[in-house]
Amino acid sequence: MAATGELIRLINYVDDITTTLRRIQASLYGMDAEERKRLAESLRAADGKVHELLEALGR
């Protein structure tokens, strides 16, 4: 089955997210404990949205 333009665009968004996560991980070493804590809180909030989306997609 051929991929639609919309599907390709959405997959590119996922690739961008993955790249961003790699960049964040590479930056962890230069962060202090408070910065890491705040980043973790932000990621936990995003985690909930990722799980909601996976459920909507039917895993």
Contacts in CASP RR format, 6 or more apart in sequence:
PFRMAT RR
TARGET T0000
AUTHOR 0000-0000-0000
METHOD contacts of the structure
MODEL  1
MAATGELIRLINYVDDITTTLRRIQASLYGMDAEERKRLAESLRAADGKV
HELLEALGR
3 11 0 8 1.000
24 39 0 8 1.000
28 36 0 8 1.000
31 39 0 8 1.000
END
